[in-house]
Structures are given as structure tokens and as C-alpha cells.
């Protein structure tokens, strides 16, 4: 089992409850999209799975281990098996793209090798191959501050593909891209995860992209899971309940089993 959450809750230091009674099981190689309104708990759930936050209640297992019962160094080794894709990737502005991509292996390299890589890229062909999957091979030696927000998001994805983790956690990974590029990028990410047997969880603001690219959809509202279903089984009523008080385009009346045209306006 890649992920197992049993009755997991998360309460922040200020007393605000972010997650409550979360039960979730994810098998190796599964691909899930997490949807829900702003403030629903999507990012909190991903941060908890990344072991950036510790549960306030319940049991959490990741990749066959209980992270918060591990010694610190063992937990760091576990984190090296998890790839994180950020909405705004933490890429140093003056760093070259090749170095940023190769940083995906820092958790697996020795300190000496990591420092050497800062001075001289150790695997230029590997970085170029990862970038080529996202149509960015020509940016290999550019600086990060010369790229657009959408390009930086794709650099962040290329870094995780180069890392080749067992579990990928992606927080709004295509939010800075236009709809066509976002769809293409999610297609690449899903194809790579499927071919390599990686488990993939992605939070998405655009419901149409979630339904089009992921075989399993989790709907979260107010820190609780409202539904956990394949796209074809999600009804308009369920989406209305999930996005209550937000405008939502209705599902199409087409007999197609996988509705693809729902969109949530960006806040």
C-alpha cells in the first residue's frame, strides 16, 4: 500500500481544524486528483502526506512505513522516495535549469556529490531527457529567472521525473499554464507515472482537467472527503454540494461516460 490514512485529523497551532476523520487508501501505481473549493484542505492533505505536517489524530502510513514513528534520518530517507511538485517551484532565480532539474536527486546523493553538482552538472543527458518530455530541452542552460511561470512549473515537474520517486505529490502543478498546455502537461505527467508504476496524487483547481486525466477523483470540502469515485460516477449533484456557494457550469447532457467540460472560476 502506498498510502493508508485511518481517521486522520490535522489541527493547526492556532486551533483551526484543517482535516477531520480522513480515511484513504491508495495502492501502488494509482493516480488520483484531489478537487474542492479554496480552503477545503487539499494542500493540507498533500503537506501531511509529504510529512511536512504531523497528524493531530489517526494513523498515517506511507510506502509501508509510519513516518512519525521513525528516527529523523530514517524519515529523511523516506522523504527521498517522495517527489513534490509545487504550485510555485522553489527554484533559485539565478540557477541554471540543468542544475535545478538535477537537484531532484539530492536526496539520493551524498553531500559531496550534491555540492559538486552545483559547480558542474553531473548528468546533463539525464536532465535534457527529462526536459524533453515537457518540450523544454532548449532551456537546459538558461537561468530560471529568464523563464515564465508556466515554464518554471514544467521545470519543477521535470525535476521530479528525473528524481523518479515512488510517490508524486503535486499541488496545483499547472495553475500558471493555459488550458491547452495544462492538459498536455498533465497528460505527460500521467503517462510517465503510469509507465513507471509511480503513485500520483495531484490537487487541481480545474475540475475539467481532473476528470479528463485521472481515473480516480477525491472531492474534499471543509477538511472532509465527500466522495471518492471514478469520473464517470460523479454526478452534478455531488459537484454542486462540493462547490456550494461557487459558480459551477453544469455537466453536459451528452451520453459520454466521462464529463470533461466543468470549470471552476479562479479566485
C-alpha positions in Angstrom: 0.0 0.0 0.0 1.4 3.4 -1.0 -0.8 5.4 1.3 -3.1 4.5 4.2 -4.9 7.1 6.4 -7.2 5.9 9.1 -9.2 8.6 11.0 -6.6 11.2 10.3 -7.1 14.7 11.6 -5.0 17.8 11.4 -5.4 20.9 13.6 -3.1 23.8 13.2 -1.3 25.5 16.1 -3.9 28.3 16.1 -6.6 25.7 16.8 -8.1 25.7 13.2 -9.1 22.2 12.1 -7.7 21.6 8.5 -8.6 17.9 8.2 -11.0 15.7 10.0 -11.6 11.9 10.1 -9.8 11.2 6.8 -9.9 7.6 5.7 -7.9 6.9 2.5 -6.2 4.0 0.9 -4.1 4.3 -2.3 -2.4 1.3 -4.0 1.0 1.5 -5.7 0.7 3.0 -9.2 -2.7 4.6 -8.7 -3.4 8.1 -10.0 -5.7 10.4 -8.1 -6.9 14.0 -8.5 -8.0 16.0 -5.4 -10.6 18.6 -6.1 -12.6 21.0 -3.9 -13.1 24.7 -3.2 -10.4 27.0 -1.9 -9.6 26.3 1.8 -11.1 22.8 1.6 -7.9 21.1 2.9 -6.3 20.0 -0.4 -2.9 21.5 0.3 -3.0 20.4 3.9 -3.6 16.8 2.9 -0.6 16.9 0.5 1.6 18.5 3.1 0.6 15.9 5.5 1.4 13.1 3.0 4.8 14.8 2.4 5.5 14.6 6.1 5.8 18.4 6.3 3.0 18.3 8.8 2.3 15.7 11.5 -1.3 14.4 12.0 -3.1 15.5 15.1 -5.1 12.3 15.2 -5.4 9.0 13.5 -2.8 6.7 11.7 -0.7 7.5 8.7 1.3 5.0 6.6 3.4 5.9 3.6 5.2 3.5 1.4 4.8 0.8 4.0 6.2 2.9 6.9 4.7 5.0 9.7 6.8 8.2 9.2 6.3 9.7 12.6 7.5 6.6 14.5 10.8 6.7 12.5 14.0 8.2 13.7 14.8 11.5 11.9 17.3 10.1 9.5 15.0 7.2 8.5 12.2 9.7 7.9 14.5 11.7 5.7 15.3 8.5 3.7 11.5 8.0 3.3 11.1 11.6 2.0 13.7 10.9 -0.6 11.2 8.4 -2.1 8.6 11.1 -2.5 8.6 13.7 -5.2 7.0 17.1 -4.6 5.7 19.3 -7.4 4.9 22.8 -6.1 2.5 25.4 -7.5 5.4 27.8 -7.4 8.5 25.7 -7.6 11.3 26.8 -5.2 13.9 27.3 -7.9 16.7 29.8 -7.2 16.3 32.6 -9.8 20.0 32.7 -10.9 20.3 28.9 -11.0 20.6 27.2 -14.4 17.8 24.9 -15.4 20.1 21.9 -15.7 21.2 22.3 -12.1 17.6 22.7 -10.9 16.5 19.5 -12.7 19.4 17.5 -11.4 18.6 18.7 -7.8 15.8 16.1 -8.0 18.5 13.5 -7.0 19.9 15.5 -4.0 18.0 13.3 -1.5 19.7 10.2 -3.0 23.2 11.7 -3.5 25.9 12.2 -0.9 26.6 15.7 0.3 29.9 15.8 -1.7 28.2 14.8 -4.9 25.4 17.3 -4.4 27.9 20.1 -3.9 29.9 19.0 -6.9 26.7 19.1 -9.0 26.3 22.8 -8.1 29.7 23.5 -9.7 29.5 21.2 -12.6 26.3 19.4 -13.7 26.9 15.6 -13.3 24.2 14.2 -15.6 23.5 16.6 -18.5 21.9 13.9 -20.7 19.6 12.9 -17.9 18.4 16.4 -17.3 18.0 17.0 -21.1 15.9 13.9 -21.4 13.6 14.9 -18.5 13.1 18.4 -20.0 12.5 17.0 -23.5 9.4 15.1 -22.2 8.0 18.6 -21.4 9.2 20.3 -24.6 11.9 22.3 -22.7 15.1 20.7 -23.8 16.1 24.0 -25.4 16.1 25.7 -22.0 18.7 23.4 -20.5 21.3 26.1 -19.8 19.1 29.1 -19.3 18.7 30.7 -15.9 15.4 30.2 -14.0 14.7 33.9 -13.8 14.6 34.0 -17.6 11.5 31.7 -17.7 7.8 32.3 -17.4 5.7 30.9 -14.6 4.3 28.1 -16.7 7.9 27.1 -17.8 9.0 27.1 -14.2 6.2 24.8 -13.3 7.3 22.4 -16.0 10.9 22.6 -14.8 9.6 21.6 -11.4 7.8 18.6 -13.0 10.9 17.7 -15.0 12.9 17.7 -11.7 10.5 15.2 -10.1 10.5 13.0 -13.3 14.3 13.0 -13.1 14.1 12.1 -9.4 12.0 9.0 -10.3 10.2 8.7 -6.9 7.8 6.0 -5.8 5.2 8.6 -4.9 4.5 12.0 -6.5 2.5 14.7 -4.7 1.6 17.7 -6.9 -0.1 20.8 -5.6 -1.8 22.8 -8.4 1.1 21.8 -10.8 -0.4 23.5 -13.9 -2.0 26.6 -12.5 0.2 29.0 -14.4 -0.4 27.4 -17.8 -3.0 28.0 -20.4 -5.7 25.2 -20.7 -4.1 23.5 -23.8 -0.6 23.4 -22.3 -2.0 22.4 -18.9 -3.8 19.5 -20.5 -0.7 18.4 -22.4 1.5 18.6 -19.3 -0.9 16.6 -17.2 -1.0 14.0 -19.9 2.8 13.7 -19.9 2.8 13.5 -16.1 0.1 10.8 -16.0 1.8 8.8 -18.8 5.2 8.9 -17.0 3.6 7.9 -13.7 1.7 5.0 -15.4 4.7 3.7 -17.4 7.0 3.8 -14.3 4.4 2.5 -11.8 4.6 5.7 -9.7 1.7 6.6 -7.4 0.4 10.1 -8.3 -1.8 12.5 -6.2 -2.5 16.0 -7.6 -4.7 18.8 -6.3 -6.3 20.7 -9.1 -8.4 23.8 -9.3 -9.8 23.0 -12.8 -12.3 20.2 -12.5 -12.4 19.5 -16.2 -8.7 18.7 -16.2 -9.1 16.4 -13.2 -12.0 14.5 -14.9 -10.1 14.2 -18.2 -6.8 12.9 -16.9 -7.3 11.0 -13.7 -9.1 7.7 -13.2 -9.9 8.4 -9.5 -11.3 11.7 -8.1 -11.4 12.7 -4.4 -13.7 15.6 -3.5 -12.8 17.5 -0.3 -14.8 20.1 1.5 -14.2 21.6 4.9 -11.5 19.1 5.7 -13.6 16.0 4.9 -13.8 13.7 1.9 -17.3 14.0 0.3 -16.7 11.4 -2.4 -14.0 9.1 -3.8 -15.1 7.9 -7.3 -14.1 7.4 -10.9 -15.0 10.4 -13.1 -18.0 8.6 -14.8 -19.7 8.1 -11.5 -19.6 11.7 -10.3 -22.9 13.5 -10.6 -23.8 17.1 -10.9 -25.4 17.0 -7.5 -22.2 15.8 -5.9 -20.2 18.6 -7.6 -22.9 21.2 -6.5 -22.5 20.0 -2.9 -18.7 20.1 -3.2 -18.7 23.7 -4.6 -21.6 25.1 -2.8 -21.6 28.9 -3.0 -19.3 28.9 -6.0 -20.5 29.1 -9.6 -20.2 25.8 -11.5 -21.1 25.0 -15.1 -23.4 22.0 -15.3 -22.4 18.6 -16.5 -23.1 18.2 -20.2 -26.2 16.1 -21.2 -24.0 14.1 -23.6 -24.1 10.3 -23.0 -20.3 10.3 -22.8 -19.3 8.4 -19.6 -16.6 11.0 -18.7 -17.8 14.6 -18.5 -15.0 16.9 -19.4 -16.4 20.5 -19.5 -16.8 21.5 -15.9 -14.8 24.6 -14.8 -14.5 26.4 -11.6 -13.7 30.1 -11.9 -10.3 31.0 -10.4 -10.5 33.0 -7.2 
